[in-house]
Amino acid sequence: MRAGRLRTGLKGWGGVGAMALACVLAVLAALLLPTVHSHGGGGGGTDEGGHGVAHGSQARAAQECTDPEKQTLAPSGDDGPTIDEIRSRGGEKRKLIVGVDQNSYRWGYRDPNNGGDAGLEGFDIDLAHRIAEDILGDADAVQFKAIPTDQRIPAIQDGRVDMVVRTMTINCDRLEDVAFSAPYFRTGQQVLAPKSSKITGYDGTLAGKEICTAAGSTALSTLEQDQADGTLPEGVDLRTTVPNQLDCLVRLQLGEVDAVVTDGALAASQAAQDPTVELKGDAFTTEYYGVAMKKDADDLVRRVNRVLEQWRADRAGGWQHSYDRWLSETMDDAAKSRPPTPQYLRES
């Protein structure tokens, strides 16, 4: 940490307040769910009947990927080996195991105002409960495992979780390692910086600035590619990466970095947490969140896609209800107030 820069940052931000907030965030993180630490491992296994053909279609699609959000299987309510395995767990273990975030405000987090035993809540958490209700007949039959950004794929491959519902962008590289559902939310990368900053967006005002991103995030891979292509402003420093995206907000509050780049949906929630920061400029990518599962879990992918169709169509307690409850106050783009229209692979 650069002492002079930290003193300057704290002076401009109200030092005591920033440090207090950082301490609160650190304490909350320590109290939350245990993190899954898992590495390596591929998703093996074979499918039965028609599922094998479908999985082959997924593999070919990943290799020829151009529109990753469209590379998913058509919805189905049929059971299969993956769903049977989940249901075969006995006793208290008969739960859907879902990898989630624990500190993304309004997506997956604990609200300290709801008491010491408050459970996880947010938009992603609503979706996880909906999937558990469909598969196991009980919306509460779900075990949440908090995982950092860069451990989402290993947690799936190692079988530590059945799926990840964690603001996870569908992209071509990830389709090589996991399968995705149809998209359930549209967003894009944006810049988050102090309101007092002269940074105006993803443009030349970032020259010479230090940017924080989460390790394993699409934000980091996008910036690294732009830097390699020579389209990133000169002198941008990308060395600051953190396990969880909220850690970038703390670094920003402490004056250790000049800006954060992350999904606009997450950045908007962070701006709602801290009124001294704001989104700078428009989104410079278009991305879609999906539920991630093992590559050979075709029956589970199809089942989740059916749940998503029902969730989108449910006007009483579905997608729109969750959006209005958690996100409408922080999202000012009307296009984001509607769920994406899914497209599925053609199967022959």
N, C-alpha and C positions, 0 to 999 in steps of 0.2 A: 504494500500500500504506500502511495506517495503522500508523505505527511503534509507537505505544503498544499497539495491539491485537496486532500481530505479536509484540512482546516478551511480552505476556501469554499468547498462544497457545503460544509456544515454551516458556515456563516451565512451562505445564501439561502439555505433551506430551513434555518431554525434548528441549530445543532442538537439541542436537547430533544426536540420532537423527533428528529430523524433517528437518533440513536435509540430513543424509547421504542419507536415503531420497529426498528430492526431487532431489538431485544424481544419484543412481543412475538414477532414472526418466528424468531429462533426457538422460543419456548413452545409455541404452537406446533412447530415442526417436530420437536422432540416428543410431544404428547400424542402425535397422530399415529396412524397405522404403521406397522413395521414395513420396511422397504424390502422388496424382493431383489436379491442379488443372485443373478443367474447368468451363465455364460454358455456360449457354444451350443452345439446340438442342432440337428436338423429335424424337420418334421417328416418322419417316415411313415410307413403304413400303406395299405392298399384299400381301394374302395370296392364296393360290391355292386354288381349289376350295372345299371345305367350310370351310376355315380362315377365309375372309372372313366367313361367317355367324357363326362363333364369335366373331370379333373384335368384330363388331357387338353381339353379346350382352354382351360384356365392357364395351363403351362404354356401353350402356344401363344396365347394372348399376351402373357407377360413378356415373351421374347419379342413380340411384334408390337410392343406397347406404344401407343400414341395418345390415347385418351384414357388414362388409368382409371378414372372414375366410372368408366363404362365396362371395365373388365371384371364383371361379377356374374354369378349364376342367377337364373330366374328363380323367383320365390316358390317355395313349396312347403306344405305342412307335413310332409312325410317324415317319419322317423328314420334313423340310420345308425351306423355304428358309433358315431361320436355322441349323438344324443342318448343312445342306449347306455353308453359308458357313464355319462353324467348322471343319468337316472339310477344307475346301479349302485351308486355310493350309498352306504347304509347309514342309518341313524342321523346324527347331527351333521355328518359329512355330506349328506345329500343336498348339496348346494351348488349353484353355479358359481364358479370362481372367476372373478373379473378383476383385471388389472386396471387401476384408475389413478387419477391424480388426487392428491390430498390437500393441495394449497392453491388451486386455481379458482379464484373468486367467481362464484355463480356457475361454475362448470363442475367442479368436484372439490369440495372443501368442507371443513367443519366451521360452523358459525359459533364463535365463542359466546355470543349473546343468547344462545339457546341452552346454556347449561353445560356442566362438565361432561355429561354423558351423551351430548348431542352427536347423532350419527352424521355420516357424510351426506351432503345434499348438493343439488345443482342440476344443470341440464343433462350432463352425461350420466349422473346417478339416476335420474328419472328413467332414462333409456335402459340402463342395466336392470332396474327393477321390472320394467316392462318385459324384457326378454326372459327373466327368471320366472315371471308369472306365466308366460306362454309355455315354457319348457317343463317347469316343475309344478305349475298350478299354484304357486305362492310367490307373490312379489317380494317377500322378505327372505326367500330361500336363496340368498346370494351372499357370498363371502367376498369382501373387497380386499384387494391387496394393493397397497400403494407402491408404485414403481416409478423411478426417475425416467426422464425422457429417453435416455440412451439405452435403457434396459427393456423397452417395450417389446422389441422383437425377440431378444433372447428369452424373455419370460414365456412367450408363446411357444417358441421352439423347444424349450426344455420341459414343457408341460406343467409349468408352475401355475399357469392360468389357462382357463378355457378360451378367453378372449380378452382383448384390451378395448375399453371404451374410455378414451383419454385424449380428446381433441387431436386425434392422429390423422395426419394428412395422407390421403391415398396418393402414392406416386409410383412411377415405373420401377425404380430401384427396390422399393419395399415389396413390390409384387413378386420379386424373385425369391423372397424369403417367407412371405405370409400371404394369406388370402384376405380379401376385404369384402365387406358388405357393399351394398349400394350406398352412395353418399347420403348423409343426414344433415349436413350443414355446409354452406359455402362461405369462404373467407378469402383472405389474401395477406401477404406479408406487408407490414407497415412499420414505420419508425415511431418510437415512443421516446420523448425527451422532455426535460423541464419546460414549463411554459415560458420561462425567461430565456431559454436557449435561442440562438440565432439559426439553429437548424430548422429548415423548412420542409424537409421530406427526404425521399431517396434521390438526392441530387448532389450538386457540387458543394453544398453547405456541409456535407459530411467529410470533406477533405481534411485529413490530418486528425480526425476524431477517433476516439476509442469506442467500439461498439461491443455490447454484450449480447451473446446468444446462448441458447441451451445446447449442450453437446448432443449430437444425434438428431438435431432438429432440421427441418427443411429450411429454416432461416439461415442456419450456418452453411448448409450445402449450397444454397443459392448465392450467398455472399462470396463464398470461396470460388464458385464457378465464375461469377462476375469479375472477381479479382483476377482470376486466371485469364479471362477473356479481355481484360483491360477496360472493362466498362464501369468498374467501381472507381469512385473518385480517388485521386492520388493520396497516399499516406494514410488510408483508413486502416486502423489497427483492429484485427479480429482475434487477438490472442486471448481475450477474456471469454471463457466458456464456463458454464455452470451445469450441475446435474439437473436442476429443476428450474423452470423458467422464472418462477417468482424470485429466485435468487438474483436475477438480473435487476429486478425492481429495487431490491435492497442495495445492490452495488450503485445503482443510479442515485438513490436517496443519499448514499454516503459520499457522493461525488467522486467515486472511483472510475466511473465511465461517463461518457458524454451522451450516449443514447443506447436504446435497446431496439433490436429488430426481432419481431415475432409475429405470429398470426394476429391480424387486426381484431379478431374476436376476443383473444386473450388480452391484447393491449387495451382494448376498451374497458374490460373488467378491471384491469390494473389502474387505469385512469380514474375509474369510479372509486377505487380504494384510496387513491392519493390525489387530491385536487390540485397539487402543485405540478403534475405532469399532464401531458396531452399527446394525442396522436398528431403527427406532423406529416402533412401531405396525404395523398391517396394511396391505396393499396397498389403495389407494383407487380403482384402476381395474382392468379386466381387458383384457389385450392379448395379441396373438398375433404371433410372429415368422414371417416368410415370406421366401422367396427372391424378390428383385425383378429384373425383366427389362423389356425394351422392350415397349411396349404392343402392337406388331404382331408380337411373337415368339410367336405362338400355338403353333407346333410345339414350341418350347423349353419353354414353360410346361407343356404337356401331358406332355412327356418328363420334366421335373423332378417333376411330380406322380406319375408312375409310379415314379420313383426313390424318392420319399418313401414310397410305399406299400410298396415292397420293403424299404426301410430300416427301416420300422416293424415289418414282419413278420419280419425277420431276427433270430433270437434269439442267434445266435453272434457276429456282428460288426456289428449294426445299431444302431438308435436306443438301445435299452436298454444295450447295451455301452458306447456313447459316454457316455451319461448316467452310468452307474456309474463310468466312468473319470474323467470330468472334473467332474461337478456334484454327485454324491450327497453328498459331504462338506460342501458349502456350502448345499445346499437342504434345508430341514427340512419342507417342505410335501409330503405324500404325493401330492397331486393332481398336482404338477409332475413326479413320477417316471413319468408315463405320457404318451405323445405324444397330442396332440389328435386327436380323430376328425374327419376331413375331410368337408366337404360341398361339392358342386360345383354350378355353374350348370346349370339345365335348358335344354337346347338343342332348338329345334324346326326 
